[in-house]
Amino acid sequence: TQKTLATIWQSTLDTPEISIKDNFFELGGHSIMAMQLINQVQRDFDISLPLEKVFLAPNIEEMAALIDELRAQTSAEKTVTLRI
């Protein structure tokens, strides 16, 4: 998750090197870039990521943990139990 997210951040921020501890906004990110980031995250991870989460998890380490949590929730919601 962190590697994929780092690639997305590098593309969005047009920055070749990013640490998992770097803050999105301190690297020059702004609201329009945050929306681009969210759109790419949603495409790559098949999850819904609200804009506020970029502010709550502004580095790759935190955002990756959040994405993993959201993916687990989404996966659990898609599981259907059939009773025969």
PDB file of N, CA, C and O in Angstrom:
ATOM      1  N   THR A   1       0.838  -1.196   0.000  1.00  0.00           N
ATOM      2  CA  THR A   1       0.000   0.000   0.000  1.00  0.00           C
ATOM      3  C   THR A   1       0.877   1.252   0.000  1.00  0.00           C
ATOM      4  O   THR A   1       0.626   2.200  -0.743  1.00  0.00           O
ATOM      5  N   GLN A   2       1.898   1.239   0.836  1.00  0.00           N
ATOM      6  CA  GLN A   2       2.777   2.415   0.912  1.00  0.00           C
ATOM      7  C   GLN A   2       3.497   2.681  -0.401  1.00  0.00           C
ATOM      8  O   GLN A   2       3.646   3.837  -0.797  1.00  0.00           O
ATOM      9  N   LYS A   3       3.947   1.631  -1.083  1.00  0.00           N
ATOM     10  CA  LYS A   3       4.655   1.829  -2.354  1.00  0.00           C
ATOM     11  C   LYS A   3       3.732   2.415  -3.416  1.00  0.00           C
ATOM     12  O   LYS A   3       4.111   3.340  -4.135  1.00  0.00           O
ATOM     13  N   THR A   4       2.526   1.877  -3.511  1.00  0.00           N
ATOM     14  CA  THR A   4       1.558   2.395  -4.488  1.00  0.00           C
ATOM     15  C   THR A   4       1.206   3.833  -4.157  1.00  0.00           C
ATOM     16  O   THR A   4       1.133   4.685  -5.043  1.00  0.00           O
ATOM     17  N   LEU A   5       0.991   4.097  -2.886  1.00  0.00           N
ATOM     18  CA  LEU A   5       0.653   5.445  -2.446  1.00  0.00           C
ATOM     19  C   LEU A   5       1.807   6.413  -2.715  1.00  0.00           C
ATOM     20  O   LEU A   5       1.573   7.549  -3.126  1.00  0.00           O
ATOM     21  N   ALA A   6       3.035   5.982  -2.490  1.00  0.00           N
ATOM     22  CA  ALA A   6       4.191   6.834  -2.762  1.00  0.00           C
ATOM     23  C   ALA A   6       4.253   7.196  -4.241  1.00  0.00           C
ATOM     24  O   ALA A   6       4.576   8.332  -4.589  1.00  0.00           O
ATOM     25  N   THR A   7       3.949   6.246  -5.105  1.00  0.00           N
ATOM     26  CA  THR A   7       3.936   6.512  -6.546  1.00  0.00           C
ATOM     27  C   THR A   7       2.863   7.544  -6.895  1.00  0.00           C
ATOM     28  O   THR A   7       3.092   8.436  -7.712  1.00  0.00           O
ATOM     29  N   ILE A   8       1.700   7.415  -6.275  1.00  0.00           N
ATOM     30  CA  ILE A   8       0.617   8.381  -6.502  1.00  0.00           C
ATOM     31  C   ILE A   8       1.043   9.767  -6.035  1.00  0.00           C
ATOM     32  O   ILE A   8       0.830  10.758  -6.734  1.00  0.00           O
ATOM     33  N   TRP A   9       1.641   9.832  -4.856  1.00  0.00           N
ATOM     34  CA  TRP A   9       2.092  11.124  -4.319  1.00  0.00           C
ATOM     35  C   TRP A   9       3.153  11.736  -5.222  1.00  0.00           C
ATOM     36  O   TRP A   9       3.112  12.934  -5.500  1.00  0.00           O
ATOM     37  N   GLN A  10       4.101  10.929  -5.683  1.00  0.00           N
ATOM     38  CA  GLN A  10       5.158  11.443  -6.548  1.00  0.00           C
ATOM     39  C   GLN A  10       4.569  12.047  -7.823  1.00  0.00           C
ATOM     40  O   GLN A  10       4.996  13.108  -8.279  1.00  0.00           O
ATOM     41  N   SER A  11       3.597  11.362  -8.379  1.00  0.00           N
ATOM     42  CA  SER A  11       2.949  11.856  -9.592  1.00  0.00           C
ATOM     43  C   SER A  11       2.143  13.122  -9.315  1.00  0.00           C
ATOM     44  O   SER A  11       2.237  14.098 -10.059  1.00  0.00           O
ATOM     45  N   THR A  12       1.365  13.103  -8.261  1.00  0.00           N
ATOM     46  CA  THR A  12       0.505  14.245  -7.919  1.00  0.00           C
ATOM     47  C   THR A  12       1.328  15.482  -7.587  1.00  0.00           C
ATOM     48  O   THR A  12       1.010  16.586  -8.030  1.00  0.00           O
ATOM     49  N   LEU A  13       2.386  15.292  -6.806  1.00  0.00           N
ATOM     50  CA  LEU A  13       3.199  16.414  -6.346  1.00  0.00           C
ATOM     51  C   LEU A  13       4.358  16.735  -7.294  1.00  0.00           C
ATOM     52  O   LEU A  13       5.076  17.715  -7.097  1.00  0.00           O
ATOM     53  N   ASP A  14       4.534  15.898  -8.327  1.00  0.00           N
ATOM     54  CA  ASP A  14       5.641  16.043  -9.268  1.00  0.00           C
ATOM     55  C   ASP A  14       6.971  16.148  -8.513  1.00  0.00           C
ATOM     56  O   ASP A  14       7.780  17.048  -8.739  1.00  0.00           O
ATOM     57  N   THR A  15       7.154  15.179  -7.604  1.00  0.00           N
ATOM     58  CA  THR A  15       8.341  15.110  -6.759  1.00  0.00           C
ATOM     59  C   THR A  15       8.920  13.703  -6.848  1.00  0.00           C
ATOM     60  O   THR A  15       8.205  12.734  -6.594  1.00  0.00           O
ATOM     61  N   PRO A  16      10.191  13.565  -7.201  1.00  0.00           N
ATOM     62  CA  PRO A  16      10.758  12.226  -7.394  1.00  0.00           C
ATOM     63  C   PRO A  16      10.967  11.424  -6.113  1.00  0.00           C
ATOM     64  O   PRO A  16      10.865  10.198  -6.137  1.00  0.00           O
ATOM     65  N   GLU A  17      11.255  12.089  -5.000  1.00  0.00           N
ATOM     66  CA  GLU A  17      11.514  11.362  -3.762  1.00  0.00           C
ATOM     67  C   GLU A  17      10.627  11.879  -2.644  1.00  0.00           C
ATOM     68  O   GLU A  17      10.547  13.079  -2.383  1.00  0.00           O
ATOM     69  N   ILE A  18       9.959  10.924  -1.985  1.00  0.00           N
ATOM     70  CA  ILE A  18       9.067  11.253  -0.882  1.00  0.00           C
ATOM     71  C   ILE A  18       9.279  10.233   0.227  1.00  0.00           C
ATOM     72  O   ILE A  18       9.353   9.031  -0.026  1.00  0.00           O
ATOM     73  N   SER A  19       9.376  10.717   1.440  1.00  0.00           N
ATOM     74  CA  SER A  19       9.470   9.841   2.605  1.00  0.00           C
ATOM     75  C   SER A  19       8.062   9.510   3.081  1.00  0.00           C
ATOM     76  O   SER A  19       7.132  10.289   2.869  1.00  0.00           O
ATOM     77  N   ILE A  20       7.904   8.363   3.721  1.00  0.00           N
ATOM     78  CA  ILE A  20       6.580   8.005   4.236  1.00  0.00           C
ATOM     79  C   ILE A  20       6.142   8.923   5.369  1.00  0.00           C
ATOM     80  O   ILE A  20       4.976   8.905   5.764  1.00  0.00           O
ATOM     81  N   LYS A  21       7.064   9.723   5.896  1.00  0.00           N
ATOM     82  CA  LYS A  21       6.758  10.663   6.979  1.00  0.00           C
ATOM     83  C   LYS A  21       6.514  12.091   6.478  1.00  0.00           C
ATOM     84  O   LYS A  21       6.084  12.950   7.249  1.00  0.00           O
ATOM     85  N   ASP A  22       6.785  12.350   5.193  1.00  0.00           N
ATOM     86  CA  ASP A  22       6.603  13.695   4.647  1.00  0.00           C
ATOM     87  C   ASP A  22       5.131  14.092   4.648  1.00  0.00           C
ATOM     88  O   ASP A  22       4.253  13.277   4.364  1.00  0.00           O
ATOM     89  N   ASN A  23       4.879  15.350   4.969  1.00  0.00           N
ATOM     90  CA  ASN A  23       3.521  15.883   5.004  1.00  0.00           C
ATOM     91  C   ASN A  23       3.131  16.364   3.606  1.00  0.00           C
ATOM     92  O   ASN A  23       3.863  17.130   2.979  1.00  0.00           O
ATOM     93  N   PHE A  24       1.974  15.910   3.125  1.00  0.00           N
ATOM     94  CA  PHE A  24       1.476  16.258   1.793  1.00  0.00           C
ATOM     95  C   PHE A  24       1.468  17.768   1.567  1.00  0.00           C
ATOM     96  O   PHE A  24       1.888  18.244   0.512  1.00  0.00           O
ATOM     97  N   PHE A  25       0.994  18.512   2.550  1.00  0.00           N
ATOM     98  CA  PHE A  25       0.842  19.954   2.391  1.00  0.00           C
ATOM     99  C   PHE A  25       2.175  20.685   2.513  1.00  0.00           C
ATOM    100  O   PHE A  25       2.374  21.720   1.878  1.00  0.00           O
ATOM    101  N   GLU A  26       3.082  20.159   3.317  1.00  0.00           N
ATOM    102  CA  GLU A  26       4.406  20.765   3.430  1.00  0.00           C
ATOM    103  C   GLU A  26       5.239  20.533   2.172  1.00  0.00           C
ATOM    104  O   GLU A  26       6.200  21.259   1.917  1.00  0.00           O
ATOM    105  N   LEU A  27       4.872  19.523   1.387  1.00  0.00           N
ATOM    106  CA  LEU A  27       5.559  19.251   0.119  1.00  0.00           C
ATOM    107  C   LEU A  27       4.987  20.088  -1.031  1.00  0.00           C
ATOM    108  O   LEU A  27       5.417  19.951  -2.176  1.00  0.00           O
ATOM    109  N   GLY A  28       4.022  20.950  -0.723  1.00  0.00           N
ATOM    110  CA  GLY A  28       3.441  21.816  -1.748  1.00  0.00           C
ATOM    111  C   GLY A  28       2.046  21.426  -2.174  1.00  0.00           C
ATOM    112  O   GLY A  28       1.466  22.056  -3.059  1.00  0.00           O
ATOM    113  N   GLY A  29       1.493  20.383  -1.547  1.00  0.00           N
ATOM    114  CA  GLY A  29       0.132  19.967  -1.875  1.00  0.00           C
ATOM    115  C   GLY A  29      -0.888  21.024  -1.473  1.00  0.00           C
ATOM    116  O   GLY A  29      -0.699  21.739  -0.489  1.00  0.00           O
ATOM    117  N   HIS A  30      -1.950  21.115  -2.227  1.00  0.00           N
ATOM    118  CA  HIS A  30      -3.038  22.042  -1.919  1.00  0.00           C
ATOM    119  C   HIS A  30      -4.356  21.344  -2.236  1.00  0.00           C
ATOM    120  O   HIS A  30      -4.359  20.172  -2.612  1.00  0.00           O
ATOM    121  N   SER A  31      -5.455  22.038  -2.090  1.00  0.00           N
ATOM    122  CA  SER A  31      -6.770  21.396  -2.191  1.00  0.00           C
ATOM    123  C   SER A  31      -7.024  20.732  -3.551  1.00  0.00           C
ATOM    124  O   SER A  31      -7.598  19.644  -3.608  1.00  0.00           O
ATOM    125  N   ILE A  32      -6.612  21.366  -4.623  1.00  0.00           N
ATOM    126  CA  ILE A  32      -6.828  20.758  -5.946  1.00  0.00           C
ATOM    127  C   ILE A  32      -5.982  19.496  -6.088  1.00  0.00           C
ATOM    128  O   ILE A  32      -6.455  18.488  -6.611  1.00  0.00           O
ATOM    129  N   MET A  33      -4.750  19.547  -5.629  1.00  0.00           N
ATOM    130  CA  MET A  33      -3.903  18.355  -5.656  1.00  0.00           C
ATOM    131  C   MET A  33      -4.466  17.265  -4.756  1.00  0.00           C
ATOM    132  O   MET A  33      -4.380  16.080  -5.080  1.00  0.00           O
ATOM    133  N   ALA A  34      -5.038  17.662  -3.635  1.00  0.00           N
ATOM    134  CA  ALA A  34      -5.643  16.682  -2.734  1.00  0.00           C
ATOM    135  C   ALA A  34      -6.788  15.951  -3.433  1.00  0.00           C
ATOM    136  O   ALA A  34      -6.960  14.745  -3.253  1.00  0.00           O
ATOM    137  N   MET A  35      -7.568  16.678  -4.226  1.00  0.00           N
ATOM    138  CA  MET A  35      -8.652  16.040  -4.975  1.00  0.00           C
ATOM    139  C   MET A  35      -8.093  15.088  -6.034  1.00  0.00           C
ATOM    140  O   MET A  35      -8.641  14.005  -6.243  1.00  0.00           O
ATOM    141  N   GLN A  36      -7.017  15.480  -6.696  1.00  0.00           N
ATOM    142  CA  GLN A  36      -6.372  14.595  -7.666  1.00  0.00           C
ATOM    143  C   GLN A  36      -5.855  13.336  -6.967  1.00  0.00           C
ATOM    144  O   GLN A  36      -6.001  12.225  -7.476  1.00  0.00           O
ATOM    145  N   LEU A  37      -5.257  13.525  -5.809  1.00  0.00           N
ATOM    146  CA  LEU A  37      -4.754  12.406  -5.015  1.00  0.00           C
ATOM    147  C   LEU A  37      -5.881  11.449  -4.651  1.00  0.00           C
ATOM    148  O   LEU A  37      -5.754  10.235  -4.810  1.00  0.00           O
ATOM    149  N   ILE A  38      -6.973  12.003  -4.165  1.00  0.00           N
ATOM    150  CA  ILE A  38      -8.125  11.185  -3.767  1.00  0.00           C
ATOM    151  C   ILE A  38      -8.663  10.402  -4.962  1.00  0.00           C
ATOM    152  O   ILE A  38      -8.955   9.212  -4.841  1.00  0.00           O
ATOM    153  N   ASN A  39      -8.795  11.049  -6.098  1.00  0.00           N
ATOM    154  CA  ASN A  39      -9.305  10.364  -7.295  1.00  0.00           C
ATOM    155  C   ASN A  39      -8.419   9.188  -7.684  1.00  0.00           C
ATOM    156  O   ASN A  39      -8.915   8.110  -8.011  1.00  0.00           O
ATOM    157  N   GLN A  40      -7.104   9.399  -7.647  1.00  0.00           N
ATOM    158  CA  GLN A  40      -6.192   8.313  -8.017  1.00  0.00           C
ATOM    159  C   GLN A  40      -6.210   7.195  -6.970  1.00  0.00           C
ATOM    160  O   GLN A  40      -6.160   6.017  -7.327  1.00  0.00           O
ATOM    161  N   VAL A  41      -6.278   7.543  -5.708  1.00  0.00           N
ATOM    162  CA  VAL A  41      -6.361   6.537  -4.635  1.00  0.00           C
ATOM    163  C   VAL A  41      -7.624   5.709  -4.807  1.00  0.00           C
ATOM    164  O   VAL A  41      -7.588   4.485  -4.677  1.00  0.00           O
ATOM    165  N   GLN A  42      -8.733   6.361  -5.095  1.00  0.00           N
ATOM    166  CA  GLN A  42      -9.997   5.646  -5.285  1.00  0.00           C
ATOM    167  C   GLN A  42      -9.918   4.690  -6.473  1.00  0.00           C
ATOM    168  O   GLN A  42     -10.451   3.582  -6.411  1.00  0.00           O
ATOM    169  N   ARG A  43      -9.255   5.111  -7.561  1.00  0.00           N
ATOM    170  CA  ARG A  43      -9.099   4.234  -8.728  1.00  0.00           C
ATOM    171  C   ARG A  43      -8.176   3.053  -8.417  1.00  0.00           C
ATOM    172  O   ARG A  43      -8.494   1.908  -8.737  1.00  0.00           O
ATOM    173  N   ASP A  44      -7.043   3.338  -7.799  1.00  0.00           N
ATOM    174  CA  ASP A  44      -6.050   2.289  -7.573  1.00  0.00           C
ATOM    175  C   ASP A  44      -6.433   1.300  -6.478  1.00  0.00           C
ATOM    176  O   ASP A  44      -6.082   0.123  -6.551  1.00  0.00           O
ATOM    177  N   PHE A  45      -7.152   1.776  -5.468  1.00  0.00           N
ATOM    178  CA  PHE A  45      -7.468   0.918  -4.325  1.00  0.00           C
ATOM    179  C   PHE A  45      -8.943   0.519  -4.249  1.00  0.00           C
ATOM    180  O   PHE A  45      -9.324  -0.274  -3.388  1.00  0.00           O
ATOM    181  N   ASP A  46      -9.766   1.053  -5.131  1.00  0.00           N
ATOM    182  CA  ASP A  46     -11.194   0.734  -5.170  1.00  0.00           C
ATOM    183  C   ASP A  46     -11.873   0.994  -3.826  1.00  0.00           C
ATOM    184  O   ASP A  46     -12.597   0.149  -3.299  1.00  0.00           O
ATOM    185  N   ILE A  47     -11.616   2.189  -3.287  1.00  0.00           N
ATOM    186  CA  ILE A  47     -12.236   2.614  -2.037  1.00  0.00           C
ATOM    187  C   ILE A  47     -12.736   4.040  -2.194  1.00  0.00           C
ATOM    188  O   ILE A  47     -12.367   4.738  -3.139  1.00  0.00           O
ATOM    189  N   SER A  48     -13.566   4.460  -1.276  1.00  0.00           N
ATOM    190  CA  SER A  48     -14.020   5.840  -1.224  1.00  0.00           C
ATOM    191  C   SER A  48     -13.231   6.539  -0.117  1.00  0.00           C
ATOM    192  O   SER A  48     -13.312   6.150   1.048  1.00  0.00           O
ATOM    193  N   LEU A  49     -12.479   7.559  -0.479  1.00  0.00           N
ATOM    194  CA  LEU A  49     -11.651   8.282   0.478  1.00  0.00           C
ATOM    195  C   LEU A  49     -12.124   9.731   0.549  1.00  0.00           C
ATOM    196  O   LEU A  49     -11.908  10.498  -0.389  1.00  0.00           O
ATOM    197  N   PRO A  50     -12.767  10.113   1.653  1.00  0.00           N
ATOM    198  CA  PRO A  50     -13.231  11.502   1.784  1.00  0.00           C
ATOM    199  C   PRO A  50     -12.055  12.489   1.866  1.00  0.00           C
ATOM    200  O   PRO A  50     -10.989  12.145   2.376  1.00  0.00           O
ATOM    201  N   LEU A  51     -12.250  13.688   1.373  1.00  0.00           N
ATOM    202  CA  LEU A  51     -11.213  14.722   1.371  1.00  0.00           C
ATOM    203  C   LEU A  51     -10.654  14.968   2.769  1.00  0.00           C
ATOM    204  O   LEU A  51      -9.450  15.169   2.930  1.00  0.00           O
ATOM    205  N   GLU A  52     -11.497  14.953   3.755  1.00  0.00           N
ATOM    206  CA  GLU A  52     -11.042  15.224   5.132  1.00  0.00           C
ATOM    207  C   GLU A  52      -9.956  14.256   5.587  1.00  0.00           C
ATOM    208  O   GLU A  52      -9.152  14.597   6.454  1.00  0.00           O
ATOM    209  N   LYS A  53      -9.922  13.067   5.021  1.00  0.00           N
ATOM    210  CA  LYS A  53      -8.926  12.069   5.422  1.00  0.00           C
ATOM    211  C   LYS A  53      -7.520  12.490   5.014  1.00  0.00           C
ATOM    212  O   LYS A  53      -6.550  12.081   5.653  1.00  0.00           O
ATOM    213  N   VAL A  54      -7.387  13.295   3.968  1.00  0.00           N
ATOM    214  CA  VAL A  54      -6.070  13.790   3.573  1.00  0.00           C
ATOM    215  C   VAL A  54      -5.523  14.700   4.668  1.00  0.00           C
ATOM    216  O   VAL A  54      -4.318  14.727   4.918  1.00  0.00           O
ATOM    217  N   PHE A  55      -6.408  15.440   5.315  1.00  0.00           N
ATOM    218  CA  PHE A  55      -5.986  16.318   6.399  1.00  0.00           C
ATOM    219  C   PHE A  55      -5.726  15.528   7.681  1.00  0.00           C
ATOM    220  O   PHE A  55      -4.848  15.891   8.464  1.00  0.00           O
ATOM    221  N   LEU A  56      -6.480  14.454   7.899  1.00  0.00           N
ATOM    222  CA  LEU A  56      -6.312  13.639   9.100  1.00  0.00           C
ATOM    223  C   LEU A  56      -5.135  12.670   8.997  1.00  0.00           C
ATOM    224  O   LEU A  56      -4.562  12.275  10.012  1.00  0.00           O
ATOM    225  N   ALA A  57      -4.781  12.295   7.789  1.00  0.00           N
ATOM    226  CA  ALA A  57      -3.661  11.379   7.545  1.00  0.00           C
ATOM    227  C   ALA A  57      -2.781  11.985   6.462  1.00  0.00           C
ATOM    228  O   ALA A  57      -2.782  11.502   5.329  1.00  0.00           O
ATOM    229  N   PRO A  58      -2.017  13.052   6.792  1.00  0.00           N
ATOM    230  CA  PRO A  58      -1.314  13.810   5.768  1.00  0.00           C
ATOM    231  C   PRO A  58       0.029  13.248   5.316  1.00  0.00           C
ATOM    232  O   PRO A  58       0.737  13.891   4.541  1.00  0.00           O
ATOM    233  N   ASN A  59       0.392  12.049   5.794  1.00  0.00           N
ATOM    234  CA  ASN A  59       1.625  11.450   5.276  1.00  0.00           C
ATOM    235  C   ASN A  59       1.333  10.039   4.776  1.00  0.00           C
ATOM    236  O   ASN A  59       0.276   9.475   5.060  1.00  0.00           O
ATOM    237  N   ILE A  60       2.270   9.484   4.037  1.00  0.00           N
ATOM    238  CA  ILE A  60       2.054   8.182   3.401  1.00  0.00           C
ATOM    239  C   ILE A  60       1.833   7.087   4.438  1.00  0.00           C
ATOM    240  O   ILE A  60       0.972   6.225   4.258  1.00  0.00           O
ATOM    241  N   GLU A  61       2.591   7.115   5.503  1.00  0.00           N
ATOM    242  CA  GLU A  61       2.463   6.084   6.533  1.00  0.00           C
ATOM    243  C   GLU A  61       1.042   6.042   7.107  1.00  0.00           C
ATOM    244  O   GLU A  61       0.430   4.977   7.193  1.00  0.00           O
ATOM    245  N   GLU A  62       0.532   7.201   7.494  1.00  0.00           N
ATOM    246  CA  GLU A  62      -0.811   7.276   8.080  1.00  0.00           C
ATOM    247  C   GLU A  62      -1.895   6.986   7.044  1.00  0.00           C
ATOM    248  O   GLU A  62      -2.862   6.280   7.329  1.00  0.00           O
ATOM    249  N   MET A  63      -1.727   7.533   5.843  1.00  0.00           N
ATOM    250  CA  MET A  63      -2.728   7.330   4.811  1.00  0.00           C
ATOM    251  C   MET A  63      -2.789   5.862   4.382  1.00  0.00           C
ATOM    252  O   MET A  63      -3.875   5.339   4.133  1.00  0.00           O
ATOM    253  N   ALA A  64      -1.645   5.198   4.294  1.00  0.00           N
ATOM    254  CA  ALA A  64      -1.615   3.780   3.924  1.00  0.00           C
ATOM    255  C   ALA A  64      -2.357   2.946   4.967  1.00  0.00           C
ATOM    256  O   ALA A  64      -3.104   2.032   4.614  1.00  0.00           O
ATOM    257  N   ALA A  65      -2.156   3.254   6.243  1.00  0.00           N
ATOM    258  CA  ALA A  65      -2.868   2.532   7.307  1.00  0.00           C
ATOM    259  C   ALA A  65      -4.372   2.756   7.180  1.00  0.00           C
ATOM    260  O   ALA A  65      -5.160   1.826   7.351  1.00  0.00           O
ATOM    261  N   LEU A  66      -4.763   3.985   6.880  1.00  0.00           N
ATOM    262  CA  LEU A  66      -6.176   4.305   6.693  1.00  0.00           C
ATOM    263  C   LEU A  66      -6.751   3.561   5.488  1.00  0.00           C
ATOM    264  O   LEU A  66      -7.854   3.020   5.555  1.00  0.00           O
ATOM    265  N   ILE A  67      -6.008   3.538   4.400  1.00  0.00           N
ATOM    266  CA  ILE A  67      -6.462   2.837   3.196  1.00  0.00           C
ATOM    267  C   ILE A  67      -6.632   1.349   3.486  1.00  0.00           C
ATOM    268  O   ILE A  67      -7.624   0.747   3.076  1.00  0.00           O
ATOM    269  N   ASP A  68      -5.676   0.758   4.185  1.00  0.00           N
ATOM    270  CA  ASP A  68      -5.778  -0.662   4.528  1.00  0.00           C
ATOM    271  C   ASP A  68      -7.017  -0.929   5.384  1.00  0.00           C
ATOM    272  O   ASP A  68      -7.702  -1.937   5.206  1.00  0.00           O
ATOM    273  N   GLU A  69      -7.291  -0.024   6.302  1.00  0.00           N
ATOM    274  CA  GLU A  69      -8.484  -0.152   7.154  1.00  0.00           C
ATOM    275  C   GLU A  69      -9.761  -0.033   6.318  1.00  0.00           C
ATOM    276  O   GLU A  69     -10.689  -0.825   6.486  1.00  0.00           O
ATOM    277  N   LEU A  70      -9.809   0.941   5.431  1.00  0.00           N
ATOM    278  CA  LEU A  70     -10.983   1.126   4.572  1.00  0.00           C
ATOM    279  C   LEU A  70     -11.178  -0.062   3.634  1.00  0.00           C
ATOM    280  O   LEU A  70     -12.310  -0.476   3.382  1.00  0.00           O
ATOM    281  N   ARG A  71     -10.092  -0.605   3.125  1.00  0.00           N
ATOM    282  CA  ARG A  71     -10.182  -1.771   2.232  1.00  0.00           C
ATOM    283  C   ARG A  71     -10.715  -2.978   2.993  1.00  0.00           C
ATOM    284  O   ARG A  71     -11.506  -3.751   2.453  1.00  0.00           O
ATOM    285  N   ALA A  72     -10.292  -3.146   4.233  1.00  0.00           N
ATOM    286  CA  ALA A  72     -10.774  -4.265   5.045  1.00  0.00           C
ATOM    287  C   ALA A  72     -12.263  -4.113   5.323  1.00  0.00           C
ATOM    288  O   ALA A  72     -13.008  -5.092   5.271  1.00  0.00           O
ATOM    289  N   GLN A  73     -12.704  -2.885   5.619  1.00  0.00           N
ATOM    290  CA  GLN A  73     -14.128  -2.631   5.857  1.00  0.00           C
ATOM    291  C   GLN A  73     -14.935  -2.886   4.597  1.00  0.00           C
ATOM    292  O   GLN A  73     -15.999  -3.503   4.648  1.00  0.00           O
ATOM    293  N   THR A  74     -14.429  -2.412   3.468  1.00  0.00           N
ATOM    294  CA  THR A  74     -15.123  -2.594   2.201  1.00  0.00           C
ATOM    295  C   THR A  74     -15.227  -4.073   1.854  1.00  0.00           C
ATOM    296  O   THR A  74     -16.262  -4.544   1.383  1.00  0.00           O
ATOM    297  N   SER A  75     -14.153  -4.786   2.092  1.00  0.00           N
ATOM    298  CA  SER A  75     -14.139  -6.227   1.817  1.00  0.00           C
ATOM    299  C   SER A  75     -15.155  -6.945   2.698  1.00  0.00           C
ATOM    300  O   SER A  75     -15.869  -7.831   2.229  1.00  0.00           O
ATOM    301  N   ALA A  76     -15.222  -6.569   3.958  1.00  0.00           N
ATOM    302  CA  ALA A  76     -16.171  -7.187   4.889  1.00  0.00           C
ATOM    303  C   ALA A  76     -17.608  -6.871   4.482  1.00  0.00           C
ATOM    304  O   ALA A  76     -18.489  -7.721   4.615  1.00  0.00           O
ATOM    305  N   GLU A  77     -17.853  -5.656   3.986  1.00  0.00           N
ATOM    306  CA  GLU A  77     -19.189  -5.274   3.555  1.00  0.00           C
ATOM    307  C   GLU A  77     -19.620  -6.028   2.310  1.00  0.00           C
ATOM    308  O   GLU A  77     -20.809  -6.275   2.110  1.00  0.00           O
ATOM    309  N   LYS A  78     -18.657  -6.395   1.474  1.00  0.00           N
ATOM    310  CA  LYS A  78     -18.982  -7.114   0.241  1.00  0.00           C
ATOM    311  C   LYS A  78     -19.211  -8.592   0.482  1.00  0.00           C
ATOM    312  O   LYS A  78     -19.754  -9.285  -0.379  1.00  0.00           O
ATOM    313  N   THR A  79     -18.804  -9.086   1.648  1.00  0.00           N
ATOM    314  CA  THR A  79     -18.999 -10.502   1.955  1.00  0.00           C
ATOM    315  C   THR A  79     -20.455 -10.741   2.273  1.00  0.00           C
ATOM    316  O   THR A  79     -21.045 -10.058   3.111  1.00  0.00           O
ATOM    317  N   VAL A  80     -21.026 -11.711   1.599  1.00  0.00           N
ATOM    318  CA  VAL A  80     -22.431 -12.031   1.774  1.00  0.00           C
ATOM    319  C   VAL A  80     -22.535 -13.467   2.269  1.00  0.00           C
ATOM    320  O   VAL A  80     -21.903 -14.370   1.720  1.00  0.00           O
ATOM    321  N   THR A  81     -23.328 -13.671   3.301  1.00  0.00           N
ATOM    322  CA  THR A  81     -23.545 -15.014   3.827  1.00  0.00           C
ATOM    323  C   THR A  81     -24.846 -15.528   3.290  1.00  0.00           C
ATOM    324  O   THR A  81     -25.886 -14.886   3.439  1.00  0.00           O
ATOM    325  N   LEU A  82     -24.800 -16.679   2.667  1.00  0.00           N
ATOM    326  CA  LEU A  82     -26.001 -17.311   2.132  1.00  0.00           C
ATOM    327  C   LEU A  82     -26.427 -18.442   3.061  1.00  0.00           C
ATOM    328  O   LEU A  82     -25.606 -19.264   3.468  1.00  0.00           O
ATOM    329  N   ARG A  83     -27.678 -18.478   3.383  1.00  0.00           N
ATOM    330  CA  ARG A  83     -28.208 -19.569   4.198  1.00  0.00           C
ATOM    331  C   ARG A  83     -29.159 -20.382   3.340  1.00  0.00           C
ATOM    332  O   ARG A  83     -30.056 -19.854   2.683  1.00  0.00           O
ATOM    333  N   ILE A  84     -28.933 -21.658   3.370  1.00  0.00           N
ATOM    334  CA  ILE A  84     -29.787 -22.536   2.548  1.00  0.00           C
ATOM    335  C   ILE A  84     -30.587 -23.433   3.465  1.00  0.00           C
ATOM    336  O   ILE A  84     -31.374 -24.254   2.993  1.00  0.00           O
TER     337      ILE A  84
END
